[in-house]
Amino acid sequence: MTSNGIRDQVAIVGMGCTPFGERWDQGVDDLLTDAATEAIASAGVALDDIDAFWLGTMGSGVSGITLSKPLKIDYKPVSRVENFCATGSEAFRNACYAVASGAYDLAMAIGVEKLKDSGYSGLTGIRPVGDGTDAALSSPAAFSFLAPAYAHKFGLDPDEMKSVMSRIAWKNHQNGAVNPRAQYRKEVSLETIGRSPLVAGQLGVFDCSGVSDGSAAAILCRAEDAHRYTEHPLFVKALSFVAGPGGGAMDPDYDYTTFPEVVRSAEDAYRQAGIDDPRRALAMAEVHDCFTPTELVLMEDLGFSERGLGWKDVLAGAFDRDGDLPVNPDGGLKSFGHPIGASGLRMLFECWLQLRHEAPPERQIATVTADRSRGLTHNLGGAPGECVSFVSIVGTEPDA
Amino acid sequence: MGVEAARRALAPLVGPGPQDLFFSTPDPAYLDKSNAAAIHDAVDLDPAAGSYDAIGSVRAAVGAWRAAEALAVGRRTMVVQSDLRTGPAGGPEERDSGDGAVALVFGDDSHEPVAATTIGRGTASTEFLDRWRTPGEDQSRTWEDRFGQEVYGPLVEAAFADALKAAGVLPEAIDHLVLAGLNPRAVAGARAVVGVRPEAVADDRLVSTGNLGAAHAGFVLADVLDRARPEAVIAVVVVADGADVTLLQVSPSIDGMRAARTEAGLRSVAELVESGRDDLPYTRFLTWRGRLQREPARRPDPERPGAPATWRSGPWKSGFVASRCEECGFRHLPPTRVCLKCHAVDRMRPERLADVEGRVATFTIDHLAHSMSPPVVGAVVDFEGGGRYRCEMTDVDPNTVAIGTPVEMVFRRLSTAQGVHNYFWKARPASGPVEPAVTSEGATP
């Protein structure tokens, strides 16, 4: 397989992100307008300067009209894309390729989701007419398969497993508590997390990401043009996206302690970016912590921890905001919230702030240095066994 | 339940399968649509075999039995009798009723010995009002039971006399008397009328299972066949809107047939009853009966399955038929056209896995998903001989599921939406405590 990558060919020159949460006061149009307006202001351009748009939303609208109508975009290409919970990243990836190809000079990637209007507290999803044979398990249930499988394989008893899960939720709540844009801005004690009502398997309410409304956007151009818009662009080092064959759900060799799709997309991204030791090379990572066991497994799949030892790193605080590799310093899906189409771009927004030292002092991570100027985003869609996985790496310095 | 009973009847069968299936129940899943067809497909009968319903009363089940038996000339046929009995909440009918299903296979001894041979029949019919329910009502009404006792008496007497005459036997020659009917007083009266030896009256098991209605006579007959000596004479008397008497003589080879059933892993009726669970919460029973509106899942209502999609996946959905790659041997659930392992296209052969055991690879308890019996226990099941499928579990105490738990597949209702019952396969613990074919409290959806 060929995956050449477009290292340092594209730069992010502006970003915007709305506060996430139960935005009863704002519709899809409002959220898109706020994120787009903030992004273009951040890049110092006008909407008319943007040549093409990629809109990611899973279910809050169909077609490019969902964006062109509220923003009154005059007769320009607007693509609406969808790829499960990695929808926002998919919008970003397509927009990157559009400017890299030279077809357009300035592109916007924007993601939005309005989940709270459905009246349900979880993801509801849209399915085509089927034969009724799919086990109608909820998302937490599908991801909760990871917990007993991981504990069984690596010898953790249920209480140990639960404490690892709780530690991840605790960390992400700690981070969200100091982030004004996050859905949940409250520290939650380990005890409260561990005792929260069960949703599926070992997952309690606090092991689940926030069902949220929100939007985030990025303005992209070719790297050589970046300094026309900002002194501190973020260069795109790697983009990898894979869809799995759905094998885990039918292959007894799959053991529910890993996402093969994540392993593949991470390998691809590290190769594109020239990274051998992600734990030390990266200054931060924003990962798809839809449920706490997901984040645990991702630490191993992304190569941050040895296989089977991720839980020890979690308990040791390695991925805390002041740890040796901060993971989800913005609070993650857990605490920042998970408006599907916006999440991938929200992850990039945190890289935008942290890598460029624009995060407020109380939550600026210390790992970002001249030698360690790259961040990773990881976005997952589907469920263990059949999913899509996206990994990007961005950095402030073009490689020599 | 009908599928479950049919699977047990067919499992030890040697030779060709039934060429006609009659399904009878007073409480069908569908009106204006065949219910027998679902059983036909679920137990993988020959597509050329007929499947017919006899719906509406206990006596219809007798008619279905007789119709199936009459068509078993030089071929095999099957009747499945099934019933969900319900009475007003808290009343004696609810207390004394049960749900159950029984399946009988008819044929001659050209492939293997039969269990018993019909040696005489008698019937008496008349129109009168003993028990009734109009379509759409959820419970039956009855006239005073003494009236029924009065009317049934002579009917039973006449039918029984005709059966004895046809068989050329005397009442004293009867070794086992199977009596069934929904009017307890009429059944007691029939016992007195027929004049068989008191010790010949078979245990009706009403105390343990309740009255199984349309399935009860067949159920007690199956129980008797589990222990009757060779050449014993059995009288089956059904007291329901008339009287129907069937006299059977047990095969000389019955001991060998019982051994074969045991070898096939089939438990006796007594063992099934013994393994019944009595810890079903009453509220759950009422929910299944549609008499209690529970707090719904905070999720969109389940969608009905689409007819074309369901039809296209027929053998998979109805019969749990997977596919195996002929190039590399990898087994796929659900069946697919492209092999996961070797990517060969359209090199699959179907493989029915309904009777293949599996083991739990990982599991969860889903407190959000829709279910008639929340919480949903979801499991990833790895099958003997290969293949994995993620499905719901049933008849299971969530606290006893573990990685490695052995399971077997059963045909169940997943949900009902817009009047469409979504039947598919669930896993249950292989040596599980519940045998729903004869639970005394209610069938598990």
HADDOCK unambig.tbl for C-alpha pairs under 7 A between the chains (distance, minus, plus):
assign (segid A and resid 120 and name CA) (segid B and resid 298 and name CA) 6.10 0.50 0.50
assign (segid A and resid 120 and name CA) (segid B and resid 299 and name CA) 6.03 0.50 0.50
assign (segid A and resid 124 and name CA) (segid B and resid 299 and name CA) 6.80 0.50 0.50
assign (segid A and resid 124 and name CA) (segid B and resid 300 and name CA) 6.87 0.50 0.50
assign (segid A and resid 129 and name CA) (segid B and resid 305 and name CA) 6.65 0.50 0.50
assign (segid A and resid 129 and name CA) (segid B and resid 306 and name CA) 5.67 0.50 0.50
assign (segid A and resid 130 and name CA) (segid B and resid 305 and name CA) 5.54 0.50 0.50
assign (segid A and resid 130 and name CA) (segid B and resid 306 and name CA) 5.68 0.50 0.50
assign (segid A and resid 130 and name CA) (segid B and resid 309 and name CA) 5.64 0.50 0.50
assign (segid A and resid 131 and name CA) (segid B and resid 305 and name CA) 4.96 0.50 0.50
assign (segid A and resid 131 and name CA) (segid B and resid 306 and name CA) 5.83 0.50 0.50
assign (segid A and resid 131 and name CA) (segid B and resid 309 and name CA) 4.85 0.50 0.50
assign (segid A and resid 131 and name CA) (segid B and resid 310 and name CA) 4.24 0.50 0.50
assign (segid A and resid 131 and name CA) (segid B and resid 313 and name CA) 6.96 0.50 0.50
assign (segid A and resid 132 and name CA) (segid B and resid 305 and name CA) 4.76 0.50 0.50
assign (segid A and resid 132 and name CA) (segid B and resid 422 and name CA) 6.39 0.50 0.50
assign (segid A and resid 133 and name CA) (segid B and resid 317 and name CA) 6.57 0.50 0.50
assign (segid A and resid 133 and name CA) (segid B and resid 424 and name CA) 6.35 0.50 0.50
assign (segid A and resid 135 and name CA) (segid B and resid 390 and name CA) 6.85 0.50 0.50
assign (segid A and resid 135 and name CA) (segid B and resid 391 and name CA) 5.20 0.50 0.50
assign (segid A and resid 135 and name CA) (segid B and resid 392 and name CA) 6.20 0.50 0.50
assign (segid A and resid 136 and name CA) (segid B and resid 369 and name CA) 6.63 0.50 0.50
assign (segid A and resid 137 and name CA) (segid B and resid 366 and name CA) 6.85 0.50 0.50
assign (segid A and resid 137 and name CA) (segid B and resid 369 and name CA) 5.68 0.50 0.50
assign (segid A and resid 138 and name CA) (segid B and resid 366 and name CA) 6.94 0.50 0.50
assign (segid A and resid 138 and name CA) (segid B and resid 368 and name CA) 6.30 0.50 0.50
assign (segid A and resid 138 and name CA) (segid B and resid 369 and name CA) 5.63 0.50 0.50
assign (segid A and resid 141 and name CA) (segid B and resid 364 and name CA) 6.08 0.50 0.50
assign (segid A and resid 141 and name CA) (segid B and resid 365 and name CA) 6.92 0.50 0.50
assign (segid A and resid 141 and name CA) (segid B and resid 366 and name CA) 5.36 0.50 0.50
assign (segid A and resid 144 and name CA) (segid B and resid 364 and name CA) 6.34 0.50 0.50
assign (segid A and resid 145 and name CA) (segid B and resid 362 and name CA) 5.82 0.50 0.50
assign (segid A and resid 145 and name CA) (segid B and resid 363 and name CA) 5.64 0.50 0.50
assign (segid A and resid 145 and name CA) (segid B and resid 364 and name CA) 5.96 0.50 0.50
assign (segid A and resid 148 and name CA) (segid B and resid 362 and name CA) 6.61 0.50 0.50
assign (segid A and resid 149 and name CA) (segid B and resid 362 and name CA) 5.94 0.50 0.50
assign (segid A and resid 199 and name CA) (segid B and resid 366 and name CA) 6.53 0.50 0.50
assign (segid A and resid 199 and name CA) (segid B and resid 367 and name CA) 5.25 0.50 0.50
assign (segid A and resid 199 and name CA) (segid B and resid 368 and name CA) 6.60 0.50 0.50
assign (segid A and resid 200 and name CA) (segid B and resid 364 and name CA) 6.31 0.50 0.50
assign (segid A and resid 200 and name CA) (segid B and resid 365 and name CA) 5.16 0.50 0.50
assign (segid A and resid 200 and name CA) (segid B and resid 366 and name CA) 4.35 0.50 0.50
assign (segid A and resid 200 and name CA) (segid B and resid 367 and name CA) 5.55 0.50 0.50
assign (segid A and resid 201 and name CA) (segid B and resid 364 and name CA) 4.50 0.50 0.50
assign (segid A and resid 201 and name CA) (segid B and resid 365 and name CA) 4.63 0.50 0.50
assign (segid A and resid 201 and name CA) (segid B and resid 366 and name CA) 6.46 0.50 0.50
assign (segid A and resid 247 and name CA) (segid B and resid 340 and name CA) 6.59 0.50 0.50
assign (segid A and resid 249 and name CA) (segid B and resid 388 and name CA) 6.74 0.50 0.50
assign (segid A and resid 249 and name CA) (segid B and resid 389 and name CA) 6.45 0.50 0.50
assign (segid A and resid 249 and name CA) (segid B and resid 390 and name CA) 6.72 0.50 0.50
assign (segid A and resid 250 and name CA) (segid B and resid 332 and name CA) 6.36 0.50 0.50
assign (segid A and resid 250 and name CA) (segid B and resid 333 and name CA) 6.18 0.50 0.50
assign (segid A and resid 250 and name CA) (segid B and resid 387 and name CA) 6.19 0.50 0.50
assign (segid A and resid 250 and name CA) (segid B and resid 388 and name CA) 4.51 0.50 0.50
assign (segid A and resid 250 and name CA) (segid B and resid 389 and name CA) 5.76 0.50 0.50
assign (segid A and resid 251 and name CA) (segid B and resid 387 and name CA) 6.37 0.50 0.50
assign (segid A and resid 251 and name CA) (segid B and resid 388 and name CA) 5.73 0.50 0.50
assign (segid A and resid 252 and name CA) (segid B and resid 382 and name CA) 5.95 0.50 0.50
assign (segid A and resid 252 and name CA) (segid B and resid 387 and name CA) 6.42 0.50 0.50
assign (segid A and resid 252 and name CA) (segid B and resid 388 and name CA) 5.62 0.50 0.50
